[in-house]
Amino acid sequence: MTPNAAPAPAGASRRTFLASTAVAAVAVAGGTPLLSACGASDSGGEGGSSSDKGAKKLLPTYVANNVVTPDIPSKNGSAVGFTAELDLATLKTSVPEKLGKGNKVTVMSPFWGSPPKQDNAYYKAMNDLIGVDVVWQNQDGNTYDQKLGAVLASSAIPDVVVVPGWNMGGKIPTALTNKFADLGPYLSGDKVKDYPNLAAIPTDAWQRCIIGGKLRGLPMPSSYVPNNVPFYRQDIFEKEGYEIPRSCAEFEALCKEITRPAAKRWACLDMKWTAFSAFGVLSGGEKPLAWNLVDGKLVHRTETDEFLEALEWTRKLFAAGYVHPDAKLGKNAPDPGPKFAAGEFLMYNQDISQWWSRTAEQAVQNPEFKISGLDFFGHDGGDPLLWATQPANIFAFVNKKASEAVVRDVLAVANVTAAPYGTKEYMAVNYGVEGTHYTVKDGVPAKNDQGNNEVMNAFVMIASPSATIAHPDFPEVAKAQVEWQQRMGAFTKKSSFYGQMITEPSRWADLGNDFEQLEDDIVRGRKKVSDMQQAVSEWKSRGGDELRDWYRKLLDENGSAAG
């Protein structure tokens, strides 16, 4: 859970933005031609990768930010954590002087909720802090892809456009190459040192910003460790004496012990994503991560025995009646929060941000409530094999027609929004103005109604600091989250295309789009595992094998990220 985010659009599944002080969760990229750093031209639909050997010279020099020392340092790819009481009097300054020169900068960005008016106190305070006149053109995040396509096809493109990875479909990737500026002259190599908070963004996140052979984006970094957590009701487990499962067999036995439909209690929701981790299945999030080099052969996740075994095991949980009836509705299922709080089911998998949000929801009305995360287990009781998530998947791009003065002012904005937790700039970005938007009591900042209405998903979308977990109201949750990531990070590996910004050629853009629905149908008993095998066979003949050759060429040219 990074401290940068936005309220979640309802029913957004893995493409979710889940937040408090916030988190950008795993996002799904894919679609048509994202032209590469490896010699692709600026037109056509041949696709490519950001991992060309010449890409290194485009990347900003990494300079660690020593303004603030985290209470829990990163380990095994985890986020850093902060658990100490917040003291506004000791907040550090990471931007000692305004870098902005007063230019007007228009920004189009997805927004979940009701956007505040442009002249609100938060926007005014941020503009004064940065020295830039930022004018927001917030758009409904649930239909953002439609608005994005229309704007990029027009001649009226704002100075800055935020593009989540899951919206990089259709003709949008080509527009990124053709219509947005090369930031290399401002940020590549040591040039980034003019913007210290941007220099502290990890190199892996910057690599994802190389598009069409240029450094074009400003990233929102994310944690290396998979963000999908198998949550459980720790308070009920302790009361009932339930043992934490360490294998699939133990998990099934626990489900049988828990499930009592007559008492309105089931063991879990759909545990498909936990199953994928238990069986070591490659990521199903971003398309390139679904491929990996195994014993010299490039293999897609759907071709592996582990993938089919994970589906079959999840199917068994449904068939045995261990899964709450709501889960049978799939993506149309209601918010699990109320029934999880009521104890109708005791386990479910979801984004790590829910560790905080469920805790905060129940803190007053149900003080005994305690949510925690199961450690992933190998299906046979051994160590799990987990696959790293992409290091960034939300980006801000600057209009190619913007003047140098405007570009500099955009970078001035990003240098403030990327300030680390524990700084005055971070508090301004994420909480607003003390007394106007929030108050602090016993080291815990709390937004008032004005803060909740105005300090939402705007400035955090321009750029963000390294993945960070901090909850001043529940420091024990922050500690538990970071420690979970550290433990799971020990079992996390990079797959062959980790860190690369890749979009497949347009002729294969929709290939395999139906796999996720078929997965859900299989685990719910509406289809058979053999139906997946048949679908994979058809996928191969319709272009999957050709796509494999295309990916193999990328590997031959650029090498594998796997260690």
C-alpha positions as CSV (number, residue, x, y, z in Angstrom):
1,M,0.0,0.0,0.0
2,T,1.8,3.1,-1.1
3,P,0.7,6.4,0.4
4,N,-0.6,7.8,-2.9
5,A,-4.1,7.1,-4.2
6,A,-7.7,7.5,-4.9
7,P,-11.0,6.0,-3.9
8,A,-11.8,2.8,-5.8
9,P,-14.2,2.6,-8.6
10,A,-16.8,0.0,-7.6
11,G,-16.2,-3.5,-9.0
12,A,-12.9,-2.6,-10.5
13,S,-11.4,-6.1,-9.8
14,R,-7.6,-6.2,-10.3
15,R,-7.7,-2.9,-12.2
16,T,-8.6,-1.2,-8.9
17,F,-7.5,1.9,-7.2
18,L,-7.9,1.1,-3.5
19,A,-7.0,3.7,-1.1
20,S,-6.9,5.7,2.1
21,T,-3.8,7.7,2.3
22,A,-3.6,5.5,-0.5
23,V,-2.4,2.9,-2.9
24,A,-2.1,2.3,-6.6
25,A,-2.9,-1.3,-6.9
26,V,-1.8,-3.7,-9.6
27,A,-3.1,-2.6,-13.0
28,V,-3.6,-4.3,-16.2
29,A,-1.9,-3.0,-19.3
30,G,-2.3,-4.4,-22.8
31,G,-3.5,-3.5,-26.2
32,T,-2.0,-2.3,-29.4
33,P,1.2,-0.9,-30.6
34,L,3.5,0.6,-28.0
35,L,6.5,1.3,-30.0
36,S,9.8,0.2,-28.6
37,A,13.1,1.6,-27.6
38,C,14.7,-1.0,-29.9
39,G,14.4,0.6,-33.3
40,A,10.7,0.5,-34.0
41,S,9.4,3.4,-36.0
42,D,6.8,5.9,-34.8
43,S,4.0,4.3,-36.8
44,G,2.4,1.0,-37.5
45,G,1.4,-1.8,-35.1
46,E,4.5,-3.9,-34.7
47,G,4.9,-3.4,-30.9
48,G,8.1,-3.6,-28.9
49,S,9.9,-3.3,-25.6
50,S,11.4,-0.5,-23.4
51,S,14.3,-2.8,-22.5
52,D,16.7,-2.1,-25.4
53,K,20.4,-2.2,-24.4
54,G,20.5,1.5,-25.3
55,A,17.8,2.3,-22.9
56,K,20.2,2.7,-20.0
57,K,21.4,6.1,-21.3
58,L,17.9,7.4,-21.2
59,L,17.3,6.6,-17.5
60,P,17.6,9.1,-14.7
61,T,20.5,8.7,-12.3
62,Y,19.2,7.2,-9.1
63,V,20.0,9.2,-6.0
64,A,18.6,7.9,-2.7
65,N,16.5,10.4,-0.8
66,N,18.0,10.8,2.7
67,V,15.6,13.5,3.9
68,V,13.6,11.0,6.0
69,T,14.7,7.7,7.4
70,P,11.9,5.1,7.4
71,D,11.1,3.2,10.6
72,I,11.2,-0.1,8.6
73,P,13.6,-0.1,5.7
74,S,12.8,-2.0,2.5
75,K,13.8,-5.7,2.5
76,N,13.3,-8.3,-0.2
77,G,11.6,-5.7,-2.4
78,S,9.1,-4.5,0.2
79,A,7.8,-1.0,0.6
80,V,9.4,1.1,3.3
81,G,7.3,1.6,6.5
82,F,6.6,4.3,8.9
83,T,5.2,3.5,12.4
84,A,6.3,6.4,14.6
85,E,3.8,9.0,15.8
86,L,3.6,11.9,13.4
87,D,4.9,15.2,14.8
88,L,4.2,18.2,12.5
89,A,6.9,20.3,14.2
90,T,9.6,17.9,13.1
91,L,8.5,17.3,9.5
92,K,11.4,17.7,7.0
93,T,11.6,19.9,4.0
94,S,12.4,18.1,0.7
95,V,11.8,21.1,-1.6
96,P,13.6,24.1,0.0
97,E,12.6,26.6,-2.7
98,K,9.9,26.9,-5.3
99,L,11.0,25.5,-8.6
100,G,7.8,26.7,-10.4
101,K,7.8,29.8,-12.4
102,G,4.1,30.6,-12.4
103,N,3.1,29.1,-15.7
104,K,-0.4,27.7,-16.2
105,V,-0.4,23.9,-16.6
106,T,-3.6,22.0,-17.6
107,V,-3.9,18.4,-16.4
108,M,-6.3,15.7,-17.4
109,S,-6.5,12.8,-15.0
110,P,-8.9,10.1,-13.9
111,F,-11.0,10.9,-10.8
112,W,-13.2,8.6,-8.7
113,G,-15.8,10.6,-6.9
114,S,-17.1,14.1,-7.3
115,P,-14.2,16.5,-8.3
116,P,-14.0,19.7,-6.3
117,K,-14.2,23.1,-7.9
118,Q,-11.0,24.5,-9.3
119,D,-10.8,27.4,-6.9
120,N,-10.9,25.2,-3.8
121,A,-8.5,25.8,-0.9
122,Y,-6.5,22.6,-1.5
123,Y,-5.7,23.4,-5.1
124,K,-4.9,27.0,-4.2
125,A,-2.5,25.9,-1.5
126,M,-0.7,23.4,-3.7
127,N,-0.3,25.9,-6.5
128,D,1.2,28.4,-4.1
129,L,3.5,25.8,-2.6
130,I,4.8,24.7,-6.0
131,G,4.7,28.1,-7.8
132,V,2.6,26.7,-10.7
133,D,-0.9,27.4,-11.7
134,V,-2.2,23.9,-12.2
135,V,-5.7,23.7,-13.7
136,W,-7.4,20.3,-13.4
137,Q,-9.6,18.7,-16.0
138,N,-10.7,15.7,-13.9
139,Q,-12.5,12.9,-15.7
140,D,-14.7,10.1,-14.5
141,G,-12.2,7.2,-13.7
142,N,-14.8,4.6,-14.6
143,T,-15.1,5.7,-18.2
144,Y,-11.7,7.3,-18.5
145,D,-10.6,5.2,-21.5
146,Q,-13.4,6.6,-23.6
147,K,-12.5,10.2,-22.8
148,L,-8.8,9.5,-23.1
149,G,-9.2,8.2,-26.6
150,A,-11.3,11.1,-27.7
151,V,-9.0,13.7,-26.3
152,L,-5.8,12.1,-27.8
153,A,-7.5,11.9,-31.2
154,S,-8.2,15.7,-31.1
155,S,-5.9,18.6,-31.4
156,A,-6.9,20.0,-27.9
157,I,-4.6,18.0,-25.7
158,P,-3.9,19.3,-22.2
159,D,-0.4,20.0,-21.1
160,V,-0.4,16.9,-18.9
161,V,-2.4,13.7,-19.4
162,V,-2.4,10.9,-16.8
163,V,-2.6,7.4,-18.3
164,P,-3.1,4.3,-16.2
165,G,-1.5,1.2,-17.7
166,W,-4.9,-0.5,-18.0
167,N,-6.1,2.2,-20.3
168,M,-3.2,1.7,-22.8
169,G,-5.3,-0.1,-25.4
170,G,-6.5,0.7,-28.9
171,K,-4.7,3.6,-30.5
172,I,-3.6,5.2,-27.2
173,P,-0.1,3.8,-27.1
174,T,0.6,5.2,-30.6
175,A,-0.6,8.6,-29.4
176,L,1.8,8.4,-26.5
177,T,4.7,8.2,-28.9
178,N,3.4,10.7,-31.4
179,K,1.9,13.4,-29.1
180,F,3.9,13.5,-25.9
181,A,7.3,15.0,-25.1
182,D,10.7,13.5,-24.6
183,L,11.6,14.2,-21.0
184,G,15.1,12.9,-21.5
185,P,16.7,16.4,-22.0
186,Y,15.4,17.3,-18.5
187,L,15.7,14.0,-16.6
188,S,18.1,11.5,-18.2
189,G,21.3,10.8,-16.4
190,D,22.4,13.5,-13.9
191,K,19.9,16.0,-15.3
192,V,17.4,14.6,-12.8
193,K,19.4,15.9,-9.9
194,D,17.7,19.2,-10.4
195,Y,14.6,17.4,-9.1
196,P,15.9,15.4,-6.0
197,N,12.5,13.8,-5.3
198,L,12.3,12.5,-8.8
199,A,15.9,11.3,-8.6
200,A,14.9,9.1,-5.7
201,I,12.3,7.2,-7.8
202,P,13.6,3.7,-8.4
203,T,15.2,3.0,-11.8
204,D,12.9,0.1,-12.5
205,A,9.9,2.5,-12.4
206,W,11.6,4.9,-14.8
207,Q,12.3,2.0,-17.3
208,R,8.6,1.6,-17.6
209,C,8.4,5.2,-18.9
210,I,10.5,4.5,-22.0
211,I,8.1,4.6,-24.9
212,G,8.9,4.9,-28.6
213,G,12.6,5.1,-27.7
214,K,12.2,8.1,-25.5
215,L,11.7,8.8,-21.8
216,R,8.2,10.1,-21.9
217,G,6.4,9.4,-18.6
218,L,6.5,10.3,-14.9
219,P,5.8,7.2,-12.9
220,M,3.9,6.1,-9.8
221,P,6.1,3.4,-8.4
222,S,4.7,0.2,-6.8
223,S,6.1,-2.5,-4.6
224,Y,8.0,-5.5,-6.1
225,V,6.0,-8.0,-4.0
226,P,2.7,-9.3,-5.2
227,N,-0.1,-7.1,-3.8
228,N,-2.9,-9.7,-3.6
229,V,-3.1,-10.8,0.1
230,P,-5.1,-13.8,1.4
231,F,-6.8,-12.0,4.3
232,Y,-8.3,-13.8,7.3
233,R,-10.2,-12.9,10.5
234,Q,-7.4,-13.2,13.0
235,D,-9.7,-12.5,16.0
236,I,-12.1,-15.4,15.1
237,F,-9.2,-17.7,14.2
238,E,-7.7,-17.1,17.7
239,K,-11.1,-17.5,19.4
240,E,-11.9,-20.7,17.6
241,G,-8.4,-22.1,17.8
242,Y,-8.0,-22.4,14.0
243,E,-4.5,-23.3,12.7
244,I,-2.9,-21.3,10.0
245,P,-2.8,-23.5,6.8
246,R,0.6,-24.3,5.3
247,S,-0.5,-26.3,2.3
248,C,-3.5,-26.7,0.0
249,A,-4.5,-29.8,1.9
250,E,-4.4,-28.0,5.2
251,F,-6.4,-25.1,3.7
252,E,-9.1,-27.5,2.5
253,A,-9.2,-29.2,6.0
254,L,-9.6,-25.7,7.6
255,C,-12.4,-24.8,5.2
256,K,-14.3,-27.9,6.1
257,E,-13.8,-27.1,9.8
258,I,-15.1,-23.5,9.4
259,T,-18.0,-24.0,7.0
260,R,-21.4,-24.2,8.7
261,P,-24.0,-22.9,6.2
262,A,-26.9,-23.4,8.7
263,A,-25.1,-20.8,11.0
264,K,-24.5,-18.5,8.0
265,R,-20.7,-19.1,8.0
266,W,-18.5,-20.2,5.1
267,A,-14.8,-20.5,4.9
268,C,-13.9,-18.1,2.1
269,L,-14.6,-16.3,-1.1
270,D,-13.1,-17.1,-4.5
271,M,-9.5,-18.0,-3.6
272,K,-8.3,-18.3,-7.3
273,W,-5.5,-15.7,-6.8
274,T,-4.3,-17.4,-3.7
275,A,-4.3,-20.7,-5.7
276,F,-2.2,-19.1,-8.4
277,S,0.4,-18.2,-5.8
278,A,0.3,-21.6,-4.1
279,F,1.0,-23.3,-7.4
280,G,3.6,-20.8,-8.6
281,V,1.5,-19.6,-11.6
282,L,2.8,-16.7,-13.6
283,S,1.1,-13.3,-13.3
284,G,-2.2,-12.9,-15.1
285,G,-2.2,-9.1,-14.7
286,E,-0.1,-7.5,-17.4
287,K,0.2,-9.6,-20.6
288,P,4.1,-9.6,-20.8
289,L,4.3,-11.1,-17.3
290,A,2.3,-14.1,-18.4
291,W,5.3,-15.3,-20.4
292,N,8.5,-16.8,-19.0
293,L,11.6,-18.6,-20.3
294,V,11.6,-22.1,-18.8
295,D,14.5,-24.5,-19.8
296,G,15.1,-22.5,-22.9
297,K,11.5,-22.5,-24.0
298,L,9.2,-19.5,-23.8
299,V,6.0,-20.6,-22.0
300,H,2.7,-18.8,-21.5
301,R,1.0,-19.2,-18.1
302,T,-2.0,-20.9,-19.6
303,E,0.2,-23.7,-21.0
304,T,1.5,-24.8,-17.6
305,D,0.3,-27.7,-15.5
306,E,0.4,-25.4,-12.5
307,F,-2.2,-23.1,-14.0
308,L,-4.6,-25.9,-14.6
309,E,-3.9,-27.4,-11.1
310,A,-4.7,-24.0,-9.5
311,L,-8.0,-23.8,-11.3
312,E,-8.9,-27.4,-10.4
313,W,-8.1,-26.8,-6.7
314,T,-10.2,-23.6,-6.6
315,R,-13.0,-25.5,-8.3
316,K,-12.9,-28.1,-5.5
317,L,-13.4,-25.4,-2.9
318,F,-16.6,-24.2,-4.7
319,A,-17.8,-27.7,-5.3
320,A,-17.4,-28.7,-1.6
321,G,-19.6,-25.7,-0.5
322,Y,-16.8,-23.9,1.3
323,V,-17.2,-20.7,-0.7
324,H,-19.7,-18.0,0.3
325,P,-22.7,-17.9,-2.1
326,D,-21.9,-14.2,-3.0
327,A,-18.7,-15.3,-4.7
328,K,-20.7,-17.3,-7.2
329,L,-21.8,-13.9,-8.6
330,G,-18.2,-13.2,-9.7
331,K,-17.6,-9.6,-10.6
332,N,-21.2,-8.7,-9.7
333,A,-20.7,-9.8,-6.1
334,P,-21.4,-7.1,-3.5
335,D,-18.6,-5.4,-1.5
336,P,-17.3,-8.2,0.8
337,G,-16.6,-5.8,3.7
338,P,-19.9,-6.0,5.6
339,K,-20.2,-9.8,5.5
340,F,-16.5,-10.3,6.3
341,A,-17.0,-8.0,9.3
342,A,-20.1,-10.0,10.3
343,G,-18.1,-13.3,10.1
344,E,-20.1,-14.8,7.3
345,F,-16.8,-15.9,5.7
346,L,-13.3,-15.8,7.3
347,M,-10.9,-15.6,4.3
348,Y,-10.7,-13.8,1.0
349,N,-8.0,-12.5,-1.3
350,Q,-7.8,-8.8,-2.3
351,D,-5.4,-5.9,-2.6
352,I,-3.1,-5.2,0.4
353,S,-4.7,-1.8,0.9
354,Q,-7.7,-3.5,2.4
355,W,-5.6,-4.4,5.5
356,W,-5.9,-0.8,6.5
357,S,-9.4,0.0,5.1
358,R,-11.1,-2.9,6.8
359,T,-9.4,-2.1,10.0
360,A,-10.5,1.6,9.8
361,E,-14.0,0.6,9.0
362,Q,-14.4,-1.5,12.1
363,A,-12.3,0.4,14.6
364,V,-15.3,2.0,16.4
365,Q,-18.2,-0.4,15.9
366,N,-16.3,-3.6,16.3
367,P,-13.1,-3.1,18.4
368,E,-12.4,-6.8,18.6
369,F,-12.2,-7.1,14.8
370,K,-8.7,-7.9,13.5
371,I,-7.8,-8.6,9.9
372,S,-4.5,-10.2,9.0
373,G,-2.8,-11.7,6.0
374,L,-1.9,-15.4,5.6
375,D,1.6,-16.1,4.3
376,F,1.5,-17.7,1.0
377,F,2.3,-21.4,1.0
378,G,3.4,-23.9,-1.6
379,H,0.6,-26.2,-2.6
380,D,2.5,-29.2,-1.3
381,G,3.6,-27.5,2.0
382,G,6.9,-26.3,0.6
383,D,7.9,-22.7,-0.1
384,P,5.8,-20.7,-2.5
385,L,7.0,-19.3,-5.8
386,L,5.7,-15.8,-6.3
387,W,6.2,-13.5,-9.3
388,A,7.1,-9.8,-9.0
389,T,4.5,-7.2,-10.1
390,Q,5.5,-4.4,-12.5
391,P,7.4,-1.5,-10.8
392,A,5.0,1.2,-12.1
393,N,1.8,1.2,-14.0
394,I,0.3,4.7,-13.8
395,F,2.0,7.5,-15.7
396,A,1.8,11.2,-16.4
397,F,2.8,12.5,-19.9
398,V,3.6,16.0,-21.1
399,N,2.3,17.4,-24.3
400,K,4.9,17.5,-27.1
401,K,3.8,21.0,-27.9
402,A,4.4,22.3,-24.4
403,S,7.1,25.0,-24.1
404,E,10.2,24.3,-22.2
405,A,8.9,26.7,-19.5
406,V,5.8,24.6,-19.1
407,V,7.7,21.3,-19.1
408,R,9.9,22.7,-16.3
409,D,6.9,23.7,-14.3
410,V,5.4,20.2,-14.7
411,L,8.6,18.8,-13.3
412,A,8.4,21.3,-10.5
413,V,4.9,19.9,-9.7
414,A,6.2,16.3,-9.9
415,N,9.2,17.0,-7.6
416,V,6.7,18.1,-4.9
417,T,4.2,15.2,-5.4
418,A,7.1,12.7,-5.3
419,A,8.1,14.0,-1.8
420,P,8.6,11.1,0.7
421,Y,6.4,10.5,3.8
422,G,7.6,12.5,6.8
423,T,8.0,15.7,4.8
424,K,6.0,18.9,4.7
425,E,5.4,18.4,1.0
426,Y,4.0,14.9,1.5
427,M,1.6,16.2,4.1
428,A,0.5,19.0,1.8
429,V,-0.1,16.7,-1.1
430,N,-1.9,14.0,0.8
431,Y,-3.7,15.9,3.6
432,G,-3.9,19.5,2.5
433,V,-3.7,22.5,4.9
434,E,-3.7,21.9,8.7
435,G,-6.7,23.4,10.3
436,T,-8.5,23.8,6.9
437,H,-8.4,20.1,5.7
438,Y,-7.2,18.2,8.7
439,T,-6.3,18.3,12.3
440,V,-3.7,16.2,14.3
441,K,-4.4,14.7,17.6
442,D,-2.0,12.4,19.4
443,G,0.1,12.2,16.3
444,V,-2.8,11.1,14.0
445,P,-3.9,13.4,11.2
446,A,-7.6,13.3,10.5
447,K,-9.3,14.9,7.5
448,N,-12.5,16.9,8.1
449,D,-15.3,17.1,5.6
450,Q,-13.6,19.7,3.6
451,G,-10.4,17.6,3.4
452,N,-12.4,14.6,2.3
453,N,-14.1,16.6,-0.4
454,E,-11.0,18.4,-1.7
455,V,-7.9,16.4,-1.0
456,M,-8.5,13.5,-3.3
457,N,-6.9,11.9,-6.3
458,A,-5.4,14.9,-8.1
459,F,-1.8,15.9,-7.3
460,V,-0.9,12.3,-6.3
461,M,-1.4,11.3,-9.9
462,I,1.5,13.4,-11.3
463,A,4.3,11.4,-9.8
464,S,4.9,9.5,-6.5
465,P,7.7,8.5,-4.1
466,S,9.0,5.0,-3.8
467,A,6.5,2.5,-2.5
468,T,5.7,3.4,1.1
469,I,3.4,2.1,3.8
470,A,2.3,4.5,6.6
471,H,-0.9,4.7,8.6
472,P,-0.5,7.1,11.5
473,D,-3.9,6.0,12.8
474,F,-3.0,2.3,12.8
475,P,0.8,2.0,12.9
476,E,0.4,-1.7,13.8
477,V,-1.2,-2.3,10.4
478,A,1.6,-0.6,8.6
479,K,4.1,-2.7,10.5
480,A,2.2,-5.9,9.7
481,Q,1.9,-5.0,6.0
482,V,5.6,-4.3,5.5
483,E,6.6,-7.4,7.4
484,W,4.3,-9.5,5.3
485,Q,5.8,-8.0,2.2
486,Q,9.3,-8.7,3.5
487,R,8.5,-12.4,4.2
488,M,6.8,-12.9,0.8
489,G,9.6,-11.0,-1.0
490,A,11.9,-13.8,0.0
491,F,10.0,-16.0,-2.3
492,T,9.4,-13.5,-5.1
493,K,11.2,-13.7,-8.5
494,K,11.4,-11.6,-11.6
495,S,9.9,-13.2,-14.7
496,S,11.5,-12.8,-18.1
497,F,9.7,-9.5,-19.0
498,Y,9.7,-7.9,-15.6
499,G,10.1,-4.1,-15.8
500,Q,9.6,-3.8,-19.5
501,M,7.0,-1.6,-21.1
502,I,5.6,-3.8,-23.8
503,T,2.4,-3.8,-25.8
504,E,1.8,-6.5,-28.2
505,P,1.4,-5.9,-32.0
506,S,-2.1,-4.8,-32.9
507,R,-3.0,-8.0,-34.8
508,W,-2.8,-10.0,-31.5
509,A,-4.1,-7.3,-29.2
510,D,-7.4,-9.1,-28.3
511,L,-5.9,-12.6,-28.3
512,G,-6.7,-14.4,-25.1
513,N,-9.0,-11.7,-23.7
514,D,-11.6,-14.3,-22.8
515,F,-9.3,-16.4,-20.6
516,E,-10.2,-14.6,-17.3
517,Q,-13.9,-15.1,-17.8
518,L,-13.2,-18.8,-18.6
519,E,-11.1,-19.1,-15.5
520,D,-14.0,-17.8,-13.4
521,D,-16.5,-20.1,-15.1
522,I,-14.3,-23.1,-14.5
523,V,-13.8,-22.5,-10.8
524,R,-17.6,-22.0,-10.4
525,G,-18.3,-25.3,-12.1
526,R,-19.9,-23.7,-15.2
527,K,-17.1,-25.0,-17.4
528,K,-14.5,-27.8,-17.2
529,V,-10.7,-27.6,-17.0
530,S,-10.7,-29.4,-20.3
531,D,-12.5,-26.3,-21.8
532,M,-9.4,-24.3,-20.8
533,Q,-7.2,-26.8,-22.5
534,Q,-9.3,-26.5,-25.7
535,A,-9.2,-22.7,-25.5
536,V,-5.5,-22.7,-25.1
537,S,-5.1,-25.0,-28.2
538,E,-7.3,-22.6,-30.2
539,W,-5.4,-19.6,-28.9
540,K,-2.1,-21.1,-30.1
541,S,-3.5,-21.8,-33.6
542,R,-5.1,-18.3,-33.8
543,G,-1.8,-16.5,-33.2
544,G,-0.5,-17.6,-29.8
545,D,2.5,-19.5,-31.3
546,E,3.3,-16.5,-33.5
547,L,3.1,-14.3,-30.5
548,R,5.5,-16.6,-28.7
549,D,8.0,-16.1,-31.6
550,W,7.5,-12.3,-31.3
551,Y,8.2,-12.4,-27.6
552,R,11.2,-14.7,-28.1
553,K,12.7,-12.1,-30.6
554,L,12.4,-9.5,-27.9
555,L,14.2,-11.7,-25.5
556,D,17.0,-12.4,-28.0
557,E,17.4,-8.7,-28.6
558,N,17.0,-7.4,-25.1
559,G,17.7,-10.2,-22.8
560,S,15.7,-11.6,-19.9
561,A,15.0,-9.7,-16.6
562,A,14.8,-13.0,-14.7
563,G,17.6,-13.5,-12.3
